[in-house]
Every structure is written in structure tokens, then in C-alpha cells.
Amino acid sequence: LDDVYYVDLTAGETLNLNLTGDAGTDFDLHVYDQTALTVKNAAGLLVSSENTDTSTEQIAFRAETAGRYYIDVYAYA
């Protein structure tokens, strides 16, 4: 259900995520910081896009500190 990726960002760098799935699908996007041990709870969760009953999700995130950030693409339906 989850595909997880990581990206290393410098302080002030912006991460833009855009996802469009097939009609009838529903995905969610989440960004976690380096303190996250799993994507199964909210620990380390920084920002989410969870549009109901849609296949389009968007996140624009600006890193306050340099580090590794995790991107979770969750297949909701």
C-alpha cells in the first residue's frame, strides 16, 4: 500500500510533489522528517495531501533544516 522514497534537502530548498492517478483511484501523499521510524503513524509527519475520492494530490514543502526527508505515496483506494 505504501511506496516510500527519500530525498536529501538543504535548508530552504523546496520540494514540489504532484501525483495524478487513473480515474477511480485515490492516493495520499505524506512527507516525513528524519525522525520518522515508520509511515504507519504520525511521528515525524510534516505535511500531507489527502484529497477525498480523487486521484490528484499536491504538496509544496520548504525544508527548514537540511536533512533526509521521506515521501510516502499511499494507495488509499
C-alpha positions as CSV (number, residue, x, y, z in Angstrom):
1,L,0.0,0.0,0.0
2,D,2.9,2.3,0.6
3,D,5.8,3.3,-1.7
4,V,8.4,5.3,0.3
5,Y,11.2,7.4,-1.3
6,Y,13.7,9.7,0.2
7,V,15.3,13.0,-0.8
8,D,18.1,14.9,0.8
9,L,17.3,18.6,1.0
10,T,19.3,21.7,2.1
11,A,17.8,24.3,4.4
12,G,15.4,26.5,2.4
13,E,15.1,24.0,-0.5
14,T,11.6,23.4,-1.8
15,L,10.1,20.0,-2.7
16,N,7.2,20.0,-5.1
17,L,5.2,16.8,-5.4
18,N,2.4,16.3,-7.9
19,L,0.5,13.0,-8.3
20,T,-2.3,12.1,-10.7
21,G,-3.6,8.6,-10.8
22,D,-6.1,6.8,-13.0
23,A,-9.8,7.7,-12.7
24,G,-11.4,5.8,-9.8
25,T,-8.1,5.7,-7.7
26,D,-7.3,7.5,-4.5
27,F,-3.8,8.2,-3.4
28,D,-2.4,10.2,-0.4
29,L,1.0,11.9,-0.2
30,H,2.9,12.4,3.1
31,V,6.3,13.9,3.9
32,Y,8.2,12.8,7.0
33,D,11.4,14.1,8.5
34,Q,14.4,12.1,9.5
35,T,13.0,11.3,13.0
36,A,10.3,9.0,11.4
37,L,10.8,5.3,12.0
38,T,7.7,4.3,10.1
39,V,5.0,5.7,7.8
40,K,2.3,3.8,9.8
41,N,1.8,6.6,12.4
42,A,2.2,10.4,12.6
43,A,5.6,10.5,14.3
44,G,7.8,12.7,12.1
45,L,4.9,13.6,9.8
46,L,5.4,17.2,8.4
47,V,2.8,17.6,5.7
48,S,0.1,15.6,3.9
49,S,-2.2,15.7,0.9
50,E,-5.3,13.5,1.4
51,N,-7.9,14.7,-1.0
52,T,-11.1,12.6,-0.7
53,D,-12.1,10.4,-3.7
54,T,-9.7,11.9,-6.1
55,S,-6.6,10.7,-7.9
56,T,-4.8,14.1,-7.7
57,E,-2.5,15.1,-4.8
58,Q,-0.1,18.0,-4.4
59,I,2.5,19.1,-1.8
60,A,4.8,22.1,-1.9
61,F,7.2,21.8,1.1
62,R,10.1,24.1,2.1
63,A,12.7,22.4,4.3
64,E,13.5,24.4,7.4
65,T,16.6,22.4,8.1
66,A,19.0,20.3,6.0
67,G,18.4,16.6,6.1
68,R,16.8,13.5,4.7
69,Y,13.0,13.6,4.1
70,Y,10.8,10.7,3.3
71,I,8.0,10.7,0.8
72,D,5.2,8.2,1.3
73,V,2.8,7.5,-1.6
74,Y,-0.1,5.7,-0.1
75,A,-2.6,3.8,-2.2
76,Y,-5.8,4.6,-0.3
77,A,-8.2,3.1,-2.8
